[in-house]
């Protein structure tokens, strides 16, 4: 176990670790192979006990990679849309794209900000933002804010776990990564429930004519039907 801990510390202290973090977060913005927060959390566990890598540089590297990856996804969405590939046309994925497309029109800021914490959700929202023509400038500003807070949040989880398990870094990494995944799942469920509730509140206005046929009949009786032009003059079609 001691050899494993030493190997982890040695890797965290390597010159190439921050570029790897940046690249990992970059790819995760448009190709979710493995949640990039896992690497941020793992390195933060090590940094909590050893001071390497530098926590601020770790946050900046993660945020920079995430922002660049999200920009790629936005441009891909604008260029190819959300139906080009087979995985995009799967039923579950199609529902996610439809939901993201609707919510971007009314609650884009909340959706872009919270989706950054959900591995697949952020890719769907990034692609949808480009495909629906969401303002590029607004997307970028929201994405920068979301990526910085996401990277800080991921590092904070690792630091907290590292403080508790400073003697066993491998255990601290395992627990903190599991915690990050669970928190991402909970954020996904809570934000989705809030967005759905807000959507229903905003669109579920009572329509008297949809529920009361008599009201529609009454309206038809009170509205004068416009005259229509016929050969030789104008004849009112709805008059008595």
C-alpha positions as CSV (number, residue, x, y, z in Angstrom):
1,X,0.0,0.0,0.0
2,X,2.9,2.4,0.8
3,X,4.3,1.8,-2.7
4,X,1.0,2.6,-4.3
5,X,0.7,5.9,-2.3
6,X,4.3,6.8,-3.3
7,X,3.5,6.1,-6.9
8,X,0.4,8.3,-6.8
9,X,2.3,11.2,-5.2
10,X,5.1,10.8,-7.8
11,X,2.6,10.9,-10.7
12,X,0.9,14.0,-9.2
13,X,4.2,15.8,-9.0
14,X,5.1,15.1,-12.6
15,X,5.4,18.1,-15.0
16,X,2.9,16.6,-17.4
17,X,0.0,16.1,-15.0
18,X,-1.7,19.4,-15.5
19,X,-1.6,19.2,-19.3
20,X,-3.1,15.7,-18.9
21,X,-5.9,17.2,-16.7
22,X,-6.5,19.9,-19.3
23,X,-6.7,17.4,-22.1
24,X,-8.9,15.0,-20.2
25,X,-11.4,17.7,-19.4
26,X,-11.2,19.0,-23.0
27,X,-12.2,15.6,-24.5
28,X,-15.0,15.1,-21.9
29,X,-16.7,18.3,-23.2
30,X,-17.8,16.5,-26.4
31,X,-16.9,12.9,-25.9
32,X,-17.9,11.5,-22.5
33,X,-15.7,8.5,-22.2
34,X,-15.0,8.9,-18.4
35,X,-16.2,11.8,-16.1
36,X,-13.3,14.3,-16.0
37,X,-14.2,15.3,-12.5
38,X,-12.8,11.9,-11.3
39,X,-9.2,13.0,-12.2
40,X,-9.7,16.4,-10.6
41,X,-11.0,14.8,-7.4
42,X,-8.2,12.2,-7.3
43,X,-5.4,14.8,-7.7
44,X,-7.0,17.1,-5.1
45,X,-6.9,14.2,-2.6
46,X,-3.1,14.0,-3.2
47,X,-2.7,17.7,-3.1
48,X,-4.5,18.0,0.2
49,X,-1.7,16.0,1.9
50,X,1.4,16.8,-0.2
51,X,0.7,20.3,-1.7
52,X,1.3,18.9,-5.3
53,X,-0.1,19.7,-7.7
54,X,-1.0,23.3,-6.8
55,X,-4.7,23.4,-6.2
56,X,-5.2,26.7,-8.0
57,X,-3.4,25.5,-11.1
58,X,-5.4,22.3,-10.9
59,X,-8.7,24.3,-10.9
60,X,-7.5,26.5,-13.8
61,X,-6.3,23.5,-15.9
62,X,-9.6,21.6,-15.4
63,X,-11.7,24.7,-16.1
64,X,-9.6,25.6,-19.2
65,X,-9.9,22.2,-20.7
66,X,-13.7,22.0,-19.9
67,X,-14.3,25.4,-21.6
68,X,-12.4,24.4,-24.7
69,X,-14.2,21.1,-24.9
70,X,-17.6,22.8,-24.5
71,X,-16.7,25.2,-27.3
72,X,-16.0,22.3,-29.6
73,X,-19.3,20.7,-28.7
74,X,-21.2,23.9,-29.3
75,X,-19.7,24.3,-32.8
76,X,-20.3,20.6,-33.6
77,X,-24.0,21.1,-32.6
78,X,-24.3,24.2,-34.9
79,X,-22.6,22.3,-37.8
80,X,-24.1,18.8,-37.6
81,X,-27.2,19.2,-35.4
82,X,-28.3,16.6,-33.0
83,X,-29.4,13.8,-35.3
84,X,-26.4,13.0,-37.4
85,X,-25.2,9.9,-35.6
86,X,-27.0,6.8,-34.5
87,X,-26.5,7.4,-30.8
88,X,-28.2,10.7,-31.1
89,X,-31.3,9.0,-32.5
90,X,-31.8,6.6,-29.6
91,X,-35.0,7.1,-27.8
92,X,-33.5,8.0,-24.4
93,X,-31.0,10.4,-26.0
94,X,-33.6,11.9,-28.2
95,X,-35.7,12.7,-25.1
96,X,-32.7,14.4,-23.6
97,X,-32.1,16.5,-26.7
98,X,-35.7,17.5,-26.9
99,X,-35.8,18.5,-23.2
100,X,-32.6,20.5,-23.6
101,X,-33.9,22.2,-26.7
102,X,-37.1,23.3,-24.9
103,X,-35.4,24.5,-21.7
104,X,-32.7,26.4,-23.5
105,X,-35.4,28.8,-24.8
106,X,-36.7,29.7,-21.4
107,X,-34.1,28.8,-18.8
108,X,-30.9,28.6,-20.7
109,X,-28.7,30.0,-18.0
110,X,-29.8,27.5,-15.3
111,X,-29.6,24.6,-17.8
112,X,-26.0,25.4,-19.0
113,X,-24.8,26.1,-15.5
114,X,-26.1,22.9,-13.9
115,X,-25.4,20.6,-16.9
116,X,-21.7,21.1,-16.4
117,X,-22.0,18.9,-13.3
118,X,-23.6,16.0,-15.2
119,X,-21.2,14.0,-17.5
120,X,-23.6,13.1,-20.3
121,X,-25.9,16.0,-19.6
122,X,-23.2,18.6,-20.4
123,X,-22.5,17.1,-23.8
124,X,-26.3,17.0,-24.7
125,X,-26.7,20.7,-23.6
126,X,-23.5,21.8,-25.4
127,X,-24.6,20.2,-28.6
128,X,-28.2,21.5,-28.2
129,X,-27.0,25.0,-27.6
130,X,-25.2,25.0,-30.9
131,X,-28.0,23.2,-32.8
132,X,-30.7,25.6,-31.6
133,X,-28.8,28.7,-32.3
134,X,-28.4,29.7,-28.6
135,X,-26.5,32.9,-28.3
136,X,-22.8,32.1,-28.6
137,X,-21.7,35.0,-26.5
138,X,-24.2,34.1,-23.7
139,X,-23.3,30.4,-23.9
140,X,-19.6,31.2,-23.5
141,X,-20.1,33.5,-20.5
142,X,-22.3,31.0,-18.8
143,X,-19.9,28.1,-19.6
144,X,-16.9,30.0,-18.2
145,X,-18.7,30.6,-15.0
146,X,-20.0,27.0,-14.8
147,X,-16.7,25.4,-15.6
148,X,-14.8,27.5,-13.0
149,X,-17.3,26.6,-10.3
150,X,-17.4,22.9,-11.4
151,X,-13.7,22.6,-11.2
152,X,-13.6,24.3,-7.8
153,X,-16.3,22.1,-6.5
154,X,-14.6,18.9,-7.8
155,X,-11.3,19.9,-6.2
156,X,-13.0,20.8,-2.9
157,X,-14.5,17.3,-2.7
158,X,-11.0,15.9,-3.2
159,X,-9.5,18.2,-0.6
160,X,-12.1,17.2,2.0
161,X,-11.6,13.5,1.4
162,X,-7.8,14.0,1.4
163,X,-8.0,15.7,4.8
164,X,-9.8,12.6,6.2
165,X,-7.7,9.9,4.5
166,X,-4.3,11.6,4.3
167,X,-2.6,8.3,5.4
168,X,-4.2,6.3,2.7
169,X,-4.5,8.2,-0.5
170,X,-5.8,5.3,-2.6
171,X,-8.8,5.0,-0.2
172,X,-9.3,8.7,-0.2
173,X,-9.3,8.8,-4.0
174,X,-11.8,5.9,-4.2
175,X,-14.2,7.4,-1.7
176,X,-14.0,11.0,-3.1
177,X,-14.5,9.7,-6.7
178,X,-17.6,7.8,-5.6
179,X,-18.9,10.9,-3.8
180,X,-18.4,13.0,-6.9
181,X,-20.3,10.6,-9.0
182,X,-23.1,10.4,-6.5
183,X,-23.3,14.2,-6.2
184,X,-23.4,14.5,-10.0
185,X,-26.3,12.0,-10.1
186,X,-28.2,13.9,-7.4
187,X,-27.5,17.3,-9.1
188,X,-28.9,15.8,-12.3
189,X,-32.1,14.6,-10.7
190,X,-32.7,17.7,-8.6
191,X,-32.0,20.1,-11.5
192,X,-34.2,18.1,-13.9
193,X,-37.0,18.0,-11.4
194,X,-36.8,21.8,-10.9
195,X,-36.7,22.5,-14.6
196,X,-39.7,20.2,-15.2
197,X,-41.6,21.9,-12.4
198,X,-40.8,25.4,-13.7
199,X,-41.7,24.3,-17.2
200,X,-45.1,23.0,-16.1
201,X,-45.7,26.2,-14.1
202,X,-44.8,28.3,-17.1
203,X,-46.8,26.5,-19.7
204,X,-49.7,24.8,-17.9
205,X,-52.0,27.8,-18.0
206,X,-55.7,26.9,-17.9
207,X,-57.3,26.9,-21.3
208,X,-61.1,27.3,-20.9
209,X,-61.8,26.1,-24.4
210,X,-59.8,23.0,-24.0
211,X,-61.7,21.9,-20.9
212,X,-65.1,23.5,-21.5
213,X,-66.7,22.8,-24.9
214,X,-69.7,25.0,-24.0
215,X,-67.4,28.0,-23.8
216,X,-66.2,27.4,-27.4
217,X,-69.8,27.2,-28.6
218,X,-70.6,30.5,-26.8
219,X,-67.6,32.1,-28.5
220,X,-68.7,31.0,-31.9
221,X,-72.1,32.5,-31.4
222,X,-70.7,35.9,-30.4
223,X,-68.1,36.3,-33.0
224,X,-69.3,37.6,-36.4
225,X,-68.1,35.6,-39.3
226,X,-66.3,37.8,-41.8
227,X,-67.9,38.4,-45.2
228,X,-66.5,36.7,-48.2
229,X,-66.3,38.1,-51.7
230,X,-68.5,36.5,-54.2
231,X,-69.2,37.2,-57.9
232,X,-71.4,40.2,-58.2
233,X,-70.9,41.6,-54.7
234,X,-70.1,40.8,-51.0
235,X,-72.4,38.4,-49.2
236,X,-72.1,37.9,-45.4
237,X,-71.9,34.2,-44.8
238,X,-72.6,34.4,-41.1
239,X,-75.3,37.0,-40.9
240,X,-79.0,36.4,-40.4
